[in-house]
Every structure is written in structure tokens, then in C-alpha cells.
Amino acid sequence: MMDYSRIRDRVDQVEGYMIPGQEKFLFDKVRSLPEDAVILEIGAFKGRSTVAMGYACVGTNRKIYSVDIWFDFWSEEYPDLCDRNFLSIWEDNICRNGLRDYAIPLRGISHDVLSRWKVLTGGIPVDFAFIDGSHRYPDVLRDFILACGIVKKSGWIALHDVVETWPGPFLMWHDIAKHLLTNREYVTTLACGQKSSPFPSLLPIHFVTEGSMTDPAVRRLAEIYQTLPFLWHWHVGGKGTTIPQLSNVHEDYLLWQMDKDELWTTEQICTACFLFSWYEEKKALSCLSSYLLEDRLKGRLPKRRFVPFRDLERPRLLSKIFSPLFSSHRPRIRKIVARNEGI
């Protein structure tokens, strides 16, 4: 059986942005999978992680499906990434290492490719998914949701760059992913876990706001809503608009009174939606707190009160409006079930 030490130098010759030790983790993880395992790689760049995992496929029927757009989105921020097309470099690195039979490129935006997984691959289930594509939070969330849908039960999902300097993967892991995954493993900024449950169907949100679309504060909310990767509706009304009971909606949903001066972020809204969808017994959010999420979801709160966020005092994410104004400035969110029970 091949040992990573034998191929380390070959992997190191491929340009990439991994921390030492992460390549060996990917190699060992793939080598631990069944002989016919399917590996999904979201974000390949020039093939460093692909080559590390590819060597673990040699002599087996394992296959890696590598998804990438293979051109640079961030050239202004990373001037060293001057090449506009990395696919030929990725292919050269794969061929130079004799891994052509084990790595299959799927070029395109990951959300589009994964949405067409059945057409492109016959719907083959995945044993291990490594997510290292766009680091924008909505994109990481979409990648994770779609990967969950094609990874086998007891399969593995890993996220790269789980570190505060990359808030997308960091918040995705800590606020959502690790609640769905068991047997979690960490190698510096790489976090991995085993799928034990399907991703919950996210509840649609009906936002209610008092104001007018001519108001800049209301327009700012529109910009945030447009980044949400799930179904939402927005009810904007005049002065005195309050949360209605939408009698014509025949599905479970979240009813959220979003005041125009509440500076919620995309990450926070997604986290709240996920946690209400995942924890069915939670019926309402009546306050905010700076307590850690894990300390507030273990039965220590009455079911009618719900605190969905990790450390809300991180200035990188929140405006000062969320300081100690909780008693007088409380967002109002309720879960409405189709039977109109439990609220």
C-alpha cells in the first residue's frame, strides 16, 4: 500500500494554497474509502489537492470528479494569479503524475454542475466531498447543501479554509455544517465530518418591513435578500405594518418582522433559517444574546425562545446596533406551521 511519504515531493511540486499536513489528510481520507469510492472536489485550482487524492486512487476503481471554473475570479486581490485559464495547467499536472484515469474535470460554476449531477454522472452517489470553491458565504452554503444531497449517508464532507480570515467557510462550518456532521476531524484550517443526516429542507421566509422602496435603508435590505440561497418573500408596507398571519400560505414558513434599521447579515439570516429548520421544536426568537450557539441549543432555553447565533459581539460581522439594545430592539421571528399550531 502506497505511503504518503513516497509521493509528498510530487505533490509539493504542484502550486496550491494548502497548509502542510492537509494534503496528507486528503490522501489518507481517500485511501480509507472503499475501492470503488467516488470523490467530489469543489475547487481544484492547479491540481494540488487533486494530485494528493489521486495518488490514493492508484490501483483502485476510485474516481475523482473535480469541479472548477478554472479561471481567476480574484485577480485584483491576488495579482500572482495572472493566468486566466488554469484548466490546461491542471490537466498537465494530472497527466505528469500519471493520474489521468482517476481524475475527471467538470468545468463550470459549482452550483450549476452539482444541480446537473444526475445528468453529468448518472447520479452516482459520493463517498467524500472536499469543498474549496468560492469562499463567499452564500456560495459555500449552496455548495454544502448540494453536496449533502449527493453524498451517501455515512459519507464524508470537508471544508477548507475554516478560519476567521475567511468568514464564509468559517461561519458555514461553525454555524451549520458541524451540527449535521459527526466524527469531526480537523487539520489546521481543514475541517471534516461524517454525514449522519440529510440537510434539512430550509423553511421559506416571509419578511415583513415597514417602509418604502424609496428609502435607502429598505433598499439595503433588498440587496441582502438577493444573496439568500433559499426561497423568500418580502412584504413591504406603510407605517404601522406588523407581522400578519398569511392565511393563503399552505406550508411551514418563518414569519420575520425585519425593521429597516436592523443590520442583519446574509450569514445570520441563513443561520437562523437553518436552525429553525433543523430544530423543529424551536418556535420563536424573542431576543438576541452574545452567548455561544452551542451553549444555547442544549435545552437551556424555553422552547418559545431561541438564540441562533454564535458570538454576536464580533465587530467584523455586526453593527453597534446589536450592542446592549436587546431589551428595546428585539427582532421578531416566528415559525408558522401549516396546521397553525405551536406559536
N, C-alpha and C positions, 0 to 999 in steps of 0.2 A: 504494500500500500504506500502510495507516494506521501512523503512528509513535506510540510510547507518549506522547511529549511532548504530543500533541494531546488525550489523554484523561486525563492524570495528575490534573488538578484534579477531574474527575468521580469518579475512584477515591478520591481523598483525602476526598471528602465522605461516604464510607461508613465507618461505625465499624468498627474491627477492631484486631487485635493483631499487626501485621506491622511489621518493621523496614524503613525506607526502602530501596528498591532491590529488595526481594523481589517486590513487585507487578510491577515491570518485568520481572524474571526470568521470572515465570509468564506474563506477556503474550508475551514473546519465545519462550518454550519452546512455547507452544501455537501461535503463529504459524508456527513451524518445522515443525509436524506436517503430515501430508497433509491435503488439502482435506476429506476425509470422516472425519477423526480423531474418536475417542471419548475424552473426558476424564472421569476419575473423581475427584471431590473428596470426601474424607472429613473432615468438619468444616467447616462453612460460616459459622456464627455469623450475622452480619447481611449477609454477602454481599460483603465487600471483595475477597477473593481471587476469588470467582465473577465479579464485575464485571470485574476485571483480565483474567481469562482469557476472559470473554465477549466483550469487545471484539476479541479476537484471532480470534473465530469469525465476526464480521460479514462477510457476503458469501460465506460458505463453507457447506459442509454439516456442519461440525464441531458436535458436541453435548457439553454438559457434564452429567453425571449427578452431582448434588450430594446427598450423604448426610449427614444430621444428625438429631438428635432435636429440635433447635430448642427446647430449654428448658434452663435452667441447672442443672448438677449441683453447682456450687461457690458458691452464693450466700453462704454464710457466710464463705468466704475472699475473695470478690470482691463486696463489698456494692454496687458500682456496677452489677453485673449484676442489677438488680432485676426486670426483665421475666421472667416465667416462660414466655413463648411468643414466640420470635423469628421464627417462620415468616412471619408477616404482614409483619414488617419486611424480611425477606429478599426476599419477593415484591415489596414496594413498591420496594426498591432495584433489583431486576432490571427491573421494568416502567418505572421512571422513566428508566432508561438504555437502554430500547428493546431489551432482550436476552431478551425472553420466548421467542423462537423458538429460543434457543440453550442455555437452562439448564432442566433438568428436576429438580425436587426429588423425592428418595426419602426419606421420613421414616421413621426407625426407628433402632434401635441398629445400628451399622455391621456388627457380626458377623452379625446376623440378615439384614440387607439383602444383604450380599455372599454369604451362604450361599444366598440365593434369587435370585442374579443371573440365572441362566438363565430362571427363571420371570418375573422382572420385566422383563427386557430382551431375551429370546430368546437369551441367552448371547453377546451381541455382544462381541468382544474389544476391549480397552482399549489406547490408544496412550500415555496418560500418566496416572499416578495421583499425586495430591497428598494425602499423609496428614497430617492435622492435627486428629484427633479426640481421644478420651480420651488423656491423657498417662501413664496408669498403664502400667507396663511390660508386663504380660500383655495389655492391650488393644492396645498398639502392636504387639506381636508378632503377635497374631491378625489385626490389620488388614493387616500386611505380608504374612503368609502367604497370606491370602485375596486380596489384591491381586496377589501374584505369580501366583496361579492364573488370573487373568483378563487380565493384561497380556500383550500379544504379546511374542514374542521380539524383541529389539531395541527394545522399548518402554521408556518411562522411568518411574521411580518417585522421588518426592521426599518427604522428611520435613521437617516444620517443627519449630522449637524444639530443634534438636540442640545443646544447651548443657548444661553440668553442673548448672545450676539446675533443669533438667527431666531427671532421670535416666532416665526411661522412653525418650523419643526418643533421648537421648544414648547410652545403652548399646545400644539397639536398632541404631543406625547403626554404632557403632564395633565392637561385638562380633559382629554378624551381617550387617546389610544391605550394608555396603561390601565384604564378601567375595563377595557374589553379583552386585554391580553393577560395571560398567566405565564408562569415560569420565566419571568422577565430577566434579561441579561443586559449588561452594559459593558462597553469597551470605549472608554473616554467619551466622545460625543456620539457614539453609535448606540442606539437603544433597540432592543429586540424582545419580542414576546410571542407566545403561542396563542393562536386563536382558539377561544373556548366558546364564543357566542357570535352570532351574526351581528352585523352592525344594525342598530335599531332603525326602523323607519322614522325619519325625522318628522316631527309634527309640523304642519304648515303654521305660519304665524300670521295673525291679523293684527297689524299695528293700527293704533288709533292716535291721531295727533290733532291738537287744536292749533289752527293757524291757516296760513295761505301759502300757496306755492310761490308767491312773490317775495316771501320772507326768506332772506339768505340762510337763516338757521334751519328752516324747513327744507330748503334745497340741499343743505349739507346732509340731512338725514337721507334724502333720496340717493345721494352719492354712496352712502354706506350701504343702503339696502341693495343697490345694484351689484354689490360684491358678494352677496349671500348665495351660497350654493344649494339652496333649497327653496321650496315654494313659499311665497309670502304675498300678502295683500296689504294695502295701505288705505286707511280711511281718514281723509283729511277734512276737517270741518271747522266751522266758525267758533266763536267764543262760547264756552260752556260745553264743548264736546266732551263727553265722558265715554267710558267703556260700555258698549251696548252688548246685548246678548243677540248673536246673529242667528235668528231662527231659521234662516234659509240655508245654513251650512249643516250638512249631514255627515260630518266626520269629526274626529277628535282634532283639536287645534289649540294653539296658545293665543290668548287674547291679551295684548300687550299695550298698555297706555304709554306711549312714548312722547313725553313732553319735548318740545323743540330745543330746550336748553339742557337736555340730558346728553352728555357727551359719551355715549356708548361706542365701543369699537366693534368692528366686524368680529374679532376674536371672541369678545364677551358675548355677543348675541349668539354666535354659533355654539359656544359652550353652554349657554343657558338652554338653547333648543335641544342640544344633545342630552343634557342631564335630565330635563323634563321628560324627554322621550325614553331614556334608559331607566330612570327610577319612576316606575309607574305610580308609586304611592304618593309622590310629591304633587301637591295640588295648587300651590300658590307661592309667590315670592312677595313678601311684605316688607323686607328690609334688606340692606346690604351690610356686609361685615368685612373686616380685614383679616378674619381668621382663615387659615388654610382650608382648602376644599376638603381634604381627606378628614380633617377633624370635625367637619360639619355634616358629613353624609353617613355617619355611623349610628343613626338613631338617637342622636343627642338633641335633635330639634323636633318639636311637634310637627305632624305631617302637614299642617297648614302653613308652615313657614319653611322657607327653602333658601339656602345660601349657595349659589352655584359657582362662585369664583375663587380662584386661588388669590393669593396676596394682592389685595386691591390697592395697596399703597405704593405699588411700583410706579414711579413717576414716568417711566418710559411709556406706559400704556394709558395712564389716566390723567384727566384734568383735575385741578384742585376742587372742582365741584363735588368730587366724591370724598372730600375730607370728612370732618365730623358733622356733616349736614344731614346725616341719615334720618334723624328724628323729624325733620321738617321737609325733607326732599326724598320721598320714597317712590321708586318705580313700582308700578302696579302690574303684575303679571299673573294671569290665572290660566289653569288648564281647563278647557271645556271639553267634556266627553260627549259623545253623540247622544247618550241617554240623559244628558244634563244632570249627572249625579256627581257628588263628591266635591263640590266647590263651595 
